[in-house]
């Protein structure tokens, strides 16, 4: 049954911010819920099927609440739409919970997936954060690591990553260890510098031994106590490397493993340690796996559309190969 409802918004500044300008947020709500939205001076008129109208109103209420924390753009609107679709719109208030890192900088989860990821890290010893580029997997993990170090919950932060496409063949490269691995660990450096309040504070923590950055191969044989350990780009680890890394966990430590299982650079005949671990460790107590999706992307809004386009293309390629394999099987039988 089609209905029309008028939604008044008492907070004019919030109304102007969310639904002013070029009406991008209005168009996104219309496309997402299949409704028509007409803007007045301080209200919205929403027309469509009853359930769709109610969903749109729930999203509008959540956006007004969220607008008191940060500017509302396409990314925030998409995150709220995703929450409404999943029946989690009441959780929008949870996005207000911040992690305070270097020099008072506050970091907020910007989507439901990011909030679940942050909660998982806080409540488990080992967490796998798996998802596409731009979903904040590494950035949020580093933020929580800096927060834990600042609150003296750990004695040091250890950041590691497979170098040279998981081959770890660093010997032929010029320079010392830091110079050899620098190109591969630069994203971690950048996140640390920002979250610790600048290069001066970051460098000071490096010199004091509070932060260690090393390639994965250098983790072998160690026991890492009271440390917050982050393994980035884990899709490029082998099964053996992943097992070696996970068994470094010592008393009072926490591990976060991040990766994108759609961007594996390993040879075709080598199983990714990330996908293998997700399967093998499913259901193990104190280990959590959080999958982030396109709706959790917090880079330029175009990034999520690019990821969706590639996902569609991958599905189409898989279906085409399946059809071709079926046709070949039929012809061979004849």
KAHUTA-V999807 format. One record per backbone hydrogen bond with DSSP energy under -1.0 kcal/mol. NH is the residue of the N-H (numbers start at 0). CO is the residue of the C=O. If there is no record, write none. Layout:
{{NH/CO} {NH/CO}}
This chain:
{{2/47} {4/45} {6/43} {8/41} {11/9} {14/10} {15/11} {16/12} {17/13} {18/14} {19/15} {22/19} {26/22} {27/23} {28/24} {29/25} {30/26} {31/27} {32/28} {33/29} {35/46} {37/44} {39/42} {43/6} {44/37} {45/4} {46/35} {47/2} {49/0} {52/48} {53/49} {54/50} {55/51} {56/52} {57/53} {58/54} {59/55} {60/56} {61/57} {62/58} {63/59} {64/60} {65/61} {66/62} {68/65} {69/65} {76/72} {77/73} {78/74} {79/75} {80/76} {81/77} {82/78} {83/79} {84/80} {85/81} {86/83} {87/82} {90/87} {91/88} {93/90} {94/91} {95/92} {96/93} {98/106} {100/104} {101/194} {103/100} {104/101} {106/98} {114/110} {115/111} {116/112} {117/113} {118/114} {119/115} {120/116} {121/117} {122/118} {123/119} {125/285} {126/254} {127/287} {128/256} {129/289} {130/258} {134/131} {139/135} {140/136} {141/137} {142/138} {143/139} {144/140} {145/141} {146/142} {147/143} {148/144} {149/145} {150/146} {151/148} {152/147} {154/225} {156/209} {157/227} {158/211} {159/229} {166/163} {167/162} {169/167} {172/169} {179/175} {180/176} {181/177} {183/180} {184/180} {188/184} {189/185} {190/186} {191/187} {192/188} {193/189} {194/190} {195/191} {197/192} {201/197} {202/198} {203/199} {204/200} {205/201} {206/202} {207/203} {208/205} {209/204} {210/204} {211/156} {213/158} {215/160} {217/214} {218/215} {219/216} {221/218} {223/247} {225/250} {227/155} {228/253} {229/157} {230/255} {231/159} {233/257} {235/232} {236/233} {241/237} {242/238} {243/239} {244/240} {245/241} {246/242} {247/244} {248/245} {249/223} {252/249} {253/226} {254/124} {255/228} {256/126} {257/230} {258/128} {262/259} {269/266} {272/236} {275/271} {276/272} {277/273} {278/274} {279/275} {280/276} {283/280} {286/283} {287/125} {289/127} {291/129} {295/292} {296/293} {297/133} {302/299} {305/301} {306/302} {307/303} {308/304} {309/305} {310/306} {311/307} {312/308} {313/309} {314/310} {315/311} {316/312} {317/313} {318/314} {319/315} {320/316} {321/317} {322/318} {323/319} {324/320} {325/321} {326/322} {327/323} {328/324} {329/325} {330/326} {331/327} {332/328} {333/329}}
